[in-house]
Amino acid sequence: MNHEKSIKNANTISDIFEIVKEIVREYLGLEQAGLMVGLTDLGMHDRGFIGAFYSLDANTIIINKKPLARLFRTNPSLYNFYLFHIILHEYIHSIGSLDEAQTRQLVYEISRHYFGEEHTITQLTTNMQKFMPNLTYPVAGFQPPTDINIDFVMGIDKKNINYIN
């Protein structure tokens, strides 16, 4: 399968999520069922912004919609690649890799394996600052705001929801 073409042609976050799941299943033989994905405003500040985080308690990937919206307006050709990268990173957390350095390394290895060293997706793993100079990763002990309003993405994990017709 041509994963790059699939990512470029993806129309929804759900489409990108399915590609991430397929690649992780192929590469690691692992999968996380029952995962939810939501969007919320985690804000942006003078030191940067957090693109997304994984909530172990809620089994949910939360994506910061502010930088997504800005990227969509200013660099739409990077949008799906960035979205793939952050979902892949958080999905790796969801399958049990809670160490940040280990997760970054694994995301790099998977990206290099499927897209090559020079591809934008792989470059995002090695030098996010080149593409998005204000992105920061959550530090150990990061606590998301407790009063966030999450917009859940429909159609996530459809293959594992067989009780809804």
C-alpha positions as CSV (number, residue, x, y, z in Angstrom):
1,M,0.0,0.0,0.0
2,N,1.2,3.5,-0.7
3,H,0.9,5.1,2.7
4,E,2.2,8.5,1.6
5,K,-0.6,8.7,-1.0
6,S,-3.2,7.6,1.5
7,I,-2.0,10.3,3.9
8,K,-2.1,13.0,1.3
9,N,-5.6,11.9,0.2
10,A,-7.0,11.6,3.7
11,N,-10.0,13.9,4.2
12,T,-10.5,13.4,8.0
13,I,-8.7,12.9,11.2
14,S,-10.4,9.4,11.3
15,D,-8.8,8.6,7.9
16,I,-5.3,9.5,9.3
17,F,-6.0,7.6,12.5
18,E,-6.8,4.4,10.5
19,I,-3.5,4.8,8.5
20,V,-1.6,5.1,11.8
21,K,-3.3,2.0,13.2
22,E,-2.5,0.0,10.1
23,I,1.2,1.1,10.1
24,V,1.7,0.3,13.8
25,R,0.0,-3.0,13.4
26,E,2.3,-3.9,10.5
27,Y,5.5,-2.6,12.1
28,L,5.0,-3.7,15.7
29,G,2.2,-6.2,15.6
30,L,0.4,-4.1,18.2
31,E,-3.0,-2.4,18.3
32,Q,-4.9,-0.3,20.8
33,A,-8.7,-0.9,20.7
34,G,-11.3,1.4,22.1
35,L,-9.2,4.5,21.7
36,M,-10.9,7.9,21.3
37,V,-9.6,11.0,19.7
38,G,-10.7,14.5,20.6
39,L,-9.9,18.1,19.7
40,T,-9.7,20.9,22.2
41,D,-8.1,24.3,22.5
42,L,-4.9,23.8,24.6
43,G,-3.9,27.3,23.6
44,M,-0.6,28.7,22.4
45,H,1.8,30.8,24.4
46,D,5.0,32.7,24.0
47,R,7.1,29.6,24.7
48,G,5.2,27.4,22.3
49,F,2.3,25.0,22.2
50,I,1.6,21.4,22.9
51,G,0.3,19.6,19.7
52,A,-1.4,16.7,21.5
53,F,-1.3,14.4,24.5
54,Y,-2.4,10.9,25.4
55,S,-4.6,10.5,28.5
56,L,-4.0,7.1,29.9
57,D,-7.0,7.4,32.3
58,A,-9.4,8.1,29.5
59,N,-7.7,6.1,26.7
60,T,-7.9,9.3,24.6
61,I,-5.7,11.2,22.3
62,I,-6.3,14.9,22.7
63,I,-5.2,17.1,19.8
64,N,-4.7,20.9,20.2
65,K,-7.0,22.4,17.5
66,K,-5.3,25.9,17.6
67,P,-2.1,24.9,15.8
68,L,-4.0,22.6,13.5
69,A,-6.2,25.4,12.4
70,R,-3.2,27.7,11.9
71,L,-1.3,25.1,9.9
72,F,-4.4,24.5,7.7
73,R,-4.5,28.2,6.9
74,T,-0.8,28.8,6.5
75,N,0.7,25.5,5.2
76,P,-2.0,23.1,4.1
77,S,0.5,20.8,2.3
78,L,2.0,20.0,5.8
79,Y,-1.4,19.6,7.5
80,N,-1.9,15.8,7.0
81,F,1.8,15.0,7.5
82,Y,1.8,16.9,10.8
83,L,-1.5,15.2,11.9
84,F,-0.1,11.8,11.0
85,H,3.0,12.5,13.1
86,I,1.2,13.7,16.2
87,I,-1.4,10.9,16.1
88,L,1.4,8.3,15.5
89,H,3.3,9.7,18.5
90,E,0.3,9.6,20.8
91,Y,-0.8,6.2,19.5
92,I,2.6,4.8,20.4
93,H,2.0,6.1,23.9
94,S,-1.4,4.3,23.9
95,I,0.1,0.9,23.2
96,G,2.3,1.2,26.3
97,S,5.3,3.3,25.5
98,L,5.1,5.9,28.2
99,D,8.7,7.0,28.1
100,E,9.0,10.1,26.0
101,A,12.5,9.5,24.6
102,Q,11.6,5.9,23.7
103,T,8.4,7.0,22.0
104,R,10.2,9.6,19.9
105,Q,12.7,7.1,18.8
106,L,10.1,4.6,17.8
107,V,8.1,7.2,15.9
108,Y,11.3,8.1,14.1
109,E,12.1,4.4,13.3
110,I,8.5,3.8,12.0
111,S,8.6,7.0,9.9
112,R,12.0,6.3,8.4
113,H,10.9,2.7,7.6
114,Y,7.8,3.7,5.8
115,F,8.7,7.0,4.2
116,G,12.5,7.2,4.1
117,E,15.0,9.6,5.8
118,E,14.3,12.6,3.6
119,H,10.5,12.5,3.7
120,T,8.7,15.4,5.6
121,I,7.1,12.9,8.0
122,T,10.5,11.6,9.1
123,Q,11.9,15.1,9.2
124,L,9.1,16.1,11.5
125,T,10.4,13.4,13.9
126,T,13.9,14.7,13.9
127,N,13.4,18.5,13.6
128,M,9.9,19.6,14.4
129,Q,11.2,23.1,15.0
130,K,12.1,23.4,11.3
131,F,8.5,23.1,10.4
132,M,6.8,24.4,13.5
133,P,9.2,26.5,15.6
134,N,6.9,26.9,18.6
135,L,5.9,23.3,19.2
136,T,6.8,21.8,22.6
137,Y,6.3,18.3,23.9
138,P,4.6,17.8,27.2
139,V,7.1,17.3,30.0
140,A,7.0,14.6,32.6
141,G,4.1,15.3,34.9
142,F,2.2,17.4,32.3
143,Q,-1.3,17.9,33.6
144,P,-3.9,19.1,31.1
145,P,-6.5,21.6,32.1
146,T,-9.4,20.0,34.0
147,D,-12.0,22.2,32.4
148,I,-11.4,21.6,28.7
149,N,-14.2,21.2,26.3
150,I,-13.4,18.2,24.0
151,D,-14.9,17.7,20.5
152,F,-14.6,14.0,19.9
153,V,-13.8,12.8,16.4
154,M,-16.5,10.6,14.9
155,G,-15.5,7.4,13.1
156,I,-12.5,6.6,15.2
157,D,-11.7,2.9,15.7
158,K,-14.7,1.8,13.5
159,K,-13.3,-1.7,13.0
160,N,-13.5,-2.4,16.7
161,I,-17.0,-1.1,17.2
162,N,-19.2,-3.9,16.0
163,Y,-22.2,-3.5,18.2
164,I,-23.5,-0.3,16.6
165,N,-25.4,-0.7,13.3
